[in-house]
Amino acid sequence: MKLNLFEKIHNYGVTTRLLESQVYPITKTEKIWLNTMLAHPAAPHFFAPETYQKLLTFLKDTDTLQLEKVFVEKAKSKVKQFYHEWIPKLRRIILNKNGLMLSCETKNGAIIKDQAGVPYRLEFSMVRKEWYLIWLLHGDSKLLTTPLRLIHNITERDIPDWEYERSELVISHLHEERKQAVTIEVLPEYTGELQRILYAFSCFEKTGRLDDDTGAYHLSISFLDQDSEYVLSKVRFLGKRIKVLGNPRLQARMLESAKKALERYAEPL
């Protein structure tokens, strides 16, 4: 259906006013997806009770996706945590732009009490299947990643705006330092499987472009140091379909893995 000029101008005006009023219209498909996600057993834990009930009321006449009709789940890996009890409190502190006092356990079993810091964000590790808190240690330019299962206690700590803004700048700088980048080349004969390959790296920031001269597709991915093993696992899974470019460290790891695999079959059976 084509719109005439008047309809286009009218729609643009309505959309602009909605955005200026901080009202964001959602589509029917987005409502169906949201309603499907709210049906998950862990969903009530991620919202305040009044917010969860408000969403259910808003979506009461909305359908859900019948995923069981189109997907068959096999060889599912065990998930340790869909939800953790510290998530609501940490999320509130992050939204309030405040600091915290944290007591936790180290990997070696030592107990650290009442460490002051500023929380940056919560992350779910696709490799380890658990939640982590990334936070800045007070008085030290050190960005820590702590599993929520090791946290014993959290207290919100009021801090002035200038301190939070300074911490934000330090966190942003440290976070950029921890980032890696790699280019994944999808070989021309396998571009027909591009959707599958893109899905394998769906949890990372990425951009893609098609090389008109060679027919290869180049996927540029950025990730944190701690996720390098997960990236390597996906590269190994995709095998001969792709090639790692522009990251000598990952290339060396792939070469090392290939050599170790070949060594297992060096002796005749």
VEXDREN-2710 file (C-alpha; in Angstrom, 1 decimal):
% VEXDREN-2710
k/r/px/py/pz
1/MET/0.0/0.0/0.0
2/LYS/1.4/3.3/-1.1
3/LEU/0.9/6.5/1.0
4/ASN/0.3/9.9/-0.6
5/LEU/2.4/12.9/0.4
6/PHE/-0.2/14.2/2.8
7/GLU/-0.4/10.9/4.7
8/LYS/3.4/10.7/4.9
9/ILE/3.7/14.2/6.4
10/HIS/0.8/13.4/8.8
11/ASN/2.5/10.2/10.0
12/TYR/5.8/11.9/10.4
13/GLY/4.2/14.6/12.5
14/VAL/2.4/12.1/14.7
15/THR/5.6/10.1/15.2
16/THR/7.7/13.2/16.0
17/ARG/5.2/14.3/18.7
18/LEU/5.1/10.9/20.3
19/LEU/8.9/10.8/20.5
20/GLU/9.0/14.4/21.9
21/SER/6.5/13.2/24.6
22/GLN/8.6/10.1/25.3
23/VAL/5.8/7.9/24.1
24/TYR/7.1/4.9/22.1
25/PRO/4.4/3.1/20.1
26/ILE/5.0/-0.7/19.8
27/THR/3.9/-3.0/17.0
28/LYS/1.6/-6.0/17.3
29/THR/4.6/-8.3/16.8
30/GLU/6.5/-6.7/19.6
31/LYS/3.5/-7.1/21.9
32/ILE/3.4/-10.8/21.0
33/TRP/7.1/-11.3/21.7
34/LEU/6.8/-9.5/25.1
35/ASN/3.8/-11.6/26.1
36/THR/5.7/-14.7/25.2
37/MET/8.7/-13.6/27.3
38/LEU/6.4/-12.8/30.3
39/ALA/5.2/-16.4/30.2
40/HIS/8.6/-17.6/31.2
41/PRO/8.8/-18.9/34.8
42/ALA/11.6/-16.4/35.7
43/ALA/9.8/-13.3/34.2
44/PRO/8.1/-12.2/37.5
45/HIS/11.4/-11.9/39.2
46/PHE/12.8/-9.4/36.8
47/PHE/10.0/-6.8/37.4
48/ALA/8.6/-5.0/40.4
49/PRO/5.2/-6.7/41.2
50/GLU/3.2/-3.7/40.2
51/THR/5.0/-3.4/36.8
52/TYR/4.6/-7.1/36.1
53/GLN/0.8/-7.0/36.8
54/LYS/0.5/-3.8/34.7
55/LEU/2.2/-5.5/31.8
56/LEU/0.0/-8.6/32.1
57/THR/-3.1/-6.4/32.2
58/PHE/-1.9/-4.4/29.1
59/LEU/-1.3/-7.7/27.2
60/LYS/-4.3/-9.7/28.4
61/ASP/-5.8/-9.9/24.9
62/THR/-2.4/-10.4/23.1
63/ASP/-1.4/-13.8/21.6
64/THR/1.8/-15.6/22.4
65/LEU/4.2/-17.3/20.0
66/GLN/3.6/-21.0/19.8
67/LEU/7.3/-21.8/19.8
68/GLU/6.8/-25.5/20.5
69/LYS/5.3/-25.9/17.0
70/VAL/8.3/-24.6/15.2
71/PHE/11.3/-25.5/17.5
72/VAL/12.4/-28.9/18.8
73/GLU/14.8/-28.5/21.7
74/LYS/17.5/-31.2/21.9
75/ALA/20.7/-31.6/24.0
76/LYS/19.9/-28.6/26.1
77/SER/22.8/-27.5/28.3
78/LYS/22.1/-27.1/32.0
79/VAL/21.4/-23.5/33.0
80/LYS/22.6/-22.6/36.6
81/GLN/20.7/-19.3/36.9
82/PHE/17.8/-17.7/35.0
83/TYR/17.4/-15.4/37.9
84/HIS/19.3/-14.4/41.0
85/GLU/18.0/-12.8/44.2
86/TRP/20.5/-9.9/43.9
87/ILE/19.3/-8.8/40.5
88/PRO/16.4/-6.5/41.6
89/LYS/18.6/-4.7/44.2
90/LEU/21.5/-4.2/41.9
91/ARG/19.3/-3.0/39.1
92/ARG/17.7/-0.4/41.4
93/ILE/21.2/0.8/42.5
94/ILE/22.3/1.1/38.9
95/LEU/19.2/3.0/37.9
96/ASN/19.6/5.3/40.9
97/LYS/23.2/6.0/39.8
98/ASN/24.5/5.3/43.2
99/GLY/27.4/3.4/44.8
100/LEU/27.4/0.2/46.9
101/MET/29.0/-1.6/49.8
102/LEU/29.7/-5.2/48.8
103/SER/30.8/-8.3/50.8
104/CYS/31.7/-11.3/48.7
105/GLU/33.8/-14.4/48.5
106/THR/36.8/-14.8/46.2
107/LYS/37.6/-17.8/44.0
108/ASN/40.0/-18.9/46.6
109/GLY/37.4/-18.9/49.3
110/ALA/38.5/-15.7/51.2
111/ILE/35.9/-13.3/52.4
112/ILE/36.0/-9.6/51.5
113/LYS/33.8/-7.4/53.6
114/ASP/32.3/-4.0/52.9
115/GLN/34.2/-3.0/49.7
116/ALA/32.9/0.4/48.4
117/GLY/32.4/0.7/44.7
118/VAL/30.2/1.8/41.8
119/PRO/28.2/-0.8/39.9
120/TYR/28.4/-0.7/36.1
121/ARG/26.1/-3.4/34.8
122/LEU/24.8/-6.9/35.1
123/GLU/25.8/-9.5/32.6
124/PHE/24.7/-13.1/31.9
125/SER/27.6/-15.3/30.7
126/MET/26.5/-17.6/27.8
127/VAL/29.5/-19.8/28.5
128/ARG/29.2/-20.3/32.2
129/LYS/25.4/-19.9/32.3
130/GLU/25.4/-17.5/35.3
131/TRP/25.0/-13.8/36.2
132/TYR/27.9/-11.4/36.9
133/LEU/28.2/-7.9/38.3
134/ILE/30.7/-5.6/36.7
135/TRP/31.7/-2.8/39.1
136/LEU/34.4/-0.3/39.8
137/LEU/36.4/-0.6/43.1
138/HIS/36.3/2.7/45.0
139/GLY/39.6/4.6/45.1
140/ASP/41.2/2.2/42.5
141/SER/41.0/2.2/38.8
142/LYS/40.1/-1.5/38.7
143/LEU/37.0/-2.9/37.0
144/LEU/35.9/-6.2/38.7
145/THR/33.7/-9.0/37.5
146/THR/32.0/-10.8/40.4
147/PRO/29.6/-13.8/40.1
148/LEU/26.4/-13.1/41.9
149/ARG/26.6/-16.5/43.6
150/LEU/29.7/-15.3/45.5
151/ILE/28.1/-12.1/46.8
152/HIS/27.1/-12.3/50.5
153/ASN/25.7/-8.8/51.1
154/ILE/25.0/-5.6/49.2
155/THR/24.1/-2.1/50.6
156/GLU/23.3/0.9/48.6
157/ARG/25.7/3.8/49.1
158/ASP/24.6/7.4/48.3
159/ILE/27.2/9.3/46.3
160/PRO/27.2/12.8/44.9
161/ASP/26.6/13.3/41.2
162/TRP/30.1/14.4/40.5
163/GLU/31.6/11.2/41.9
164/TYR/29.2/9.0/39.9
165/GLU/30.0/11.0/36.7
166/ARG/33.8/10.6/37.3
167/SER/33.3/6.9/38.0
168/GLU/31.4/6.6/34.7
169/LEU/34.3/8.1/32.7
170/VAL/36.8/5.7/34.4
171/ILE/34.5/2.7/33.8
172/SER/34.0/3.6/30.1
173/HIS/37.8/3.9/29.6
174/LEU/38.5/0.6/31.4
175/HIS/35.7/-1.2/29.5
176/GLU/37.1/-0.1/26.1
177/GLU/40.6/-1.3/27.1
178/ARG/39.1/-4.8/27.8
179/LYS/37.5/-5.0/24.3
180/GLN/38.8/-7.1/21.5
181/ALA/37.8/-7.0/17.9
182/VAL/37.9/-9.7/15.2
183/THR/36.8/-10.0/11.6
184/ILE/35.1/-13.3/10.6
185/GLU/35.2/-13.9/6.9
186/VAL/32.4/-16.1/5.6
187/LEU/33.7/-17.8/2.5
188/PRO/31.8/-17.3/-0.7
189/GLU/30.6/-20.8/-1.1
190/TYR/29.0/-20.7/2.4
191/THR/27.2/-17.3/2.2
192/GLY/24.0/-19.3/1.8
193/GLU/24.4/-20.3/5.5
194/LEU/24.8/-16.6/6.5
195/GLN/21.7/-16.6/8.7
196/ARG/23.0/-19.5/10.8
197/ILE/26.5/-17.9/11.1
198/LEU/25.0/-14.6/12.2
199/TYR/22.9/-16.3/14.8
200/ALA/26.1/-18.0/16.2
201/PHE/27.5/-14.5/17.0
202/SER/24.1/-12.9/17.8
203/CYS/25.1/-11.9/21.4
204/PHE/28.0/-9.6/20.3
205/GLU/28.2/-6.1/18.9
206/LYS/28.8/-6.5/15.2
207/THR/28.7/-5.0/11.7
208/GLY/28.8/-6.8/8.4
209/ARG/29.6/-6.0/4.8
210/LEU/29.7/-8.0/1.6
211/ASP/32.9/-7.9/-0.5
212/ASP/31.7/-7.4/-4.1
213/ASP/35.0/-8.4/-5.5
214/THR/35.4/-11.8/-3.8
215/GLY/31.8/-12.6/-2.8
216/ALA/32.9/-13.1/0.8
217/TYR/31.0/-11.7/3.7
218/HIS/33.0/-9.9/6.5
219/LEU/31.5/-9.8/10.0
220/SER/33.3/-7.4/12.4
221/ILE/32.7/-8.5/16.0
222/SER/33.7/-6.7/19.3
223/PHE/33.8/-8.6/22.6
224/LEU/35.4/-8.5/26.0
225/ASP/38.5/-10.5/26.9
226/GLN/36.5/-12.8/29.1
227/ASP/34.4/-13.9/26.2
228/SER/37.3/-14.9/23.9
229/GLU/36.8/-18.6/24.7
230/TYR/33.2/-18.4/23.8
231/VAL/34.0/-16.8/20.5
232/LEU/36.6/-19.5/19.8
233/SER/34.0/-22.2/20.5
234/LYS/31.7/-20.7/17.9
235/VAL/34.6/-20.4/15.4
236/ARG/35.4/-24.1/15.9
237/PHE/31.7/-25.0/15.6
238/LEU/31.4/-23.3/12.2
239/GLY/34.6/-25.0/11.0
240/LYS/35.6/-24.5/7.3
241/ARG/32.7/-22.1/6.6
242/ILE/34.6/-19.1/8.1
243/LYS/38.1/-17.7/8.6
244/VAL/39.4/-15.5/11.4
245/LEU/41.0/-12.3/10.3
246/GLY/42.6/-9.3/12.0
247/ASN/43.2/-10.8/15.5
248/PRO/46.6/-12.6/15.8
249/ARG/45.8/-13.8/19.3
250/LEU/42.7/-15.7/18.2
251/GLN/44.4/-16.9/15.1
252/ALA/47.2/-18.4/17.2
253/ARG/44.7/-20.1/19.5
254/MET/42.8/-21.6/16.5
255/LEU/46.1/-22.9/15.1
256/GLU/47.0/-24.4/18.5
257/SER/43.6/-26.1/18.8
258/ALA/44.0/-27.5/15.3
259/LYS/47.4/-28.9/16.0
260/LYS/46.3/-30.6/19.2
261/ALA/43.4/-32.1/17.4
262/LEU/45.6/-33.5/14.7
263/GLU/48.1/-34.9/17.3
264/ARG/45.3/-37.2/18.6
265/TYR/45.2/-38.9/15.2
266/ALA/48.9/-38.8/14.4
267/GLU/49.4/-42.4/15.5
268/PRO/47.8/-45.1/13.4
269/LEU/44.7/-46.7/14.9
END
